[in-house]
Amino acid sequence: MPKAVLLDLGGVVLGINVAQVFQTWAARAGVEPDHFKHRWVMDEAYELHEIGAIDFAEYVKRQGQHFDIDMPLTDWQDGWNAIWTEPYAQVVTLLPKLAKRYDLFAFSNTNAVHAESFCSRYPEALAHFDKLFLSHEVGARKPHAAAFIRVCDQINAQPRDVLFIDDSAENVQGALSAGLDAHHLYKEQDIATKLRQLLD
């Protein structure tokens, strides 16, 4: 059995829907959602934002240039934070029991604006984690193996003793290369089933 359980947040604990971001931006900008959907890329600016190298204002400045859209910062932020749906109830209900048996952590590729948003919206869902490792604070992001090693060092656990779940196959491959017991799961029922196995 693992010494620690490490979970991704978006798509594992918290429900997300990127289409809601595009819809909100489109409504504010007066364009069709496809304007954003078909041109969206996780580019250099995206990655710099997620490791805390640039702030949200700089990120959306570059986004505005990429999309050829001029909007107030507040409109970009409202759309950015429209990503959330609801926490995965089947998963969240298991977190208190998991926290009693294991060291329980989260590791999320995220940014300061999203982090403030989900921490304020879902405090109960996140309350049972010993610590949230957020890429913009860690200074490294998944799927880089070094990011996982950095997290394992901070929780004082060998990678082989850490069970990790992520909805991204690429992130799971990164975790496996770092030596973690990593699982690619993206359906709420499947994630909950795996976590229940840890409680048997």
Secondary structure as the mmCIF struct_conf table of DSSP 4:
data_model
#
loop_
_struct_conf.conf_type_id
_struct_conf.id
_struct_conf.beg_label_comp_id
_struct_conf.beg_label_asym_id
_struct_conf.beg_label_seq_id
_struct_conf.end_label_comp_id
_struct_conf.end_label_asym_id
_struct_conf.end_label_seq_id
BEND BEND1 LYS A 3 LYS A 3
STRN STRN1 ALA A 4 LEU A 7
BEND BEND2 LEU A 9 LEU A 9
STRN STRN2 GLY A 10 GLY A 10
TURN_TY1_P TURN_TY1_P1 GLY A 11 VAL A 13
STRN STRN3 LEU A 14 ILE A 16
HELX_RH_AL_P HELX_RH_AL_P1 VAL A 18 ALA A 29
TURN_TY1_P TURN_TY1_P2 GLY A 30 GLY A 30
BEND BEND3 VAL A 31 VAL A 31
TURN_TY1_P TURN_TY1_P3 PRO A 33 PRO A 33
HELX_RH_AL_P HELX_RH_AL_P2 ASP A 34 LYS A 37
TURN_TY1_P TURN_TY1_P4 HIS A 38 ARG A 39
HELX_RH_AL_P HELX_RH_AL_P3 GLU A 44 GLU A 50
TURN_TY1_P TURN_TY1_P5 ILE A 51 GLY A 52
BEND BEND4 ALA A 53 ILE A 54
HELX_RH_AL_P HELX_RH_AL_P4 PHE A 56 PHE A 67
TURN_TY1_P TURN_TY1_P6 ASP A 68 ASP A 68
HELX_RH_AL_P HELX_RH_AL_P5 LEU A 73 TRP A 80
HELX_RH_3T_P HELX_RH_3T_P1 ASN A 81 ILE A 83
STRN STRN4 TRP A 84 PRO A 87
HELX_RH_AL_P HELX_RH_AL_P6 ALA A 89 VAL A 92
TURN_TY1_P TURN_TY1_P7 THR A 93 LEU A 94
HELX_RH_AL_P HELX_RH_AL_P7 LEU A 95 ARG A 101
BEND BEND5 TYR A 102 TYR A 102
STRN STRN5 ASP A 103 SER A 108
HELX_RH_AL_P HELX_RH_AL_P8 ALA A 112 ARG A 121
HELX_RH_AL_P HELX_RH_AL_P9 PRO A 123 LEU A 126
TURN_TY1_P TURN_TY1_P8 ALA A 127 HIS A 128
BEND BEND6 ASP A 130 ASP A 130
STRN STRN6 LYS A 131 LEU A 134
HELX_RH_AL_P HELX_RH_AL_P10 SER A 135 VAL A 138
TURN_TY1_P TURN_TY1_P9 GLY A 139 GLY A 139
TURN_TY1_P TURN_TY1_P10 LYS A 142 PRO A 143
HELX_RH_AL_P HELX_RH_AL_P11 ALA A 145 GLN A 154
TURN_TY1_P TURN_TY1_P11 ILE A 155 ASN A 156
HELX_RH_3T_P HELX_RH_3T_P2 PRO A 159 ASP A 161
STRN STRN7 VAL A 162 ASP A 166
BEND BEND7 ASP A 167 ASP A 167
HELX_RH_AL_P HELX_RH_AL_P12 ALA A 169 SER A 177
TURN_TY1_P TURN_TY1_P12 ALA A 178 GLY A 179
STRN STRN8 ASP A 181 HIS A 184
BEND BEND8 LYS A 187 LYS A 187
HELX_RH_AL_P HELX_RH_AL_P13 GLU A 188 GLN A 197
TURN_TY1_P TURN_TY1_P13 LEU A 198 LEU A 199
#
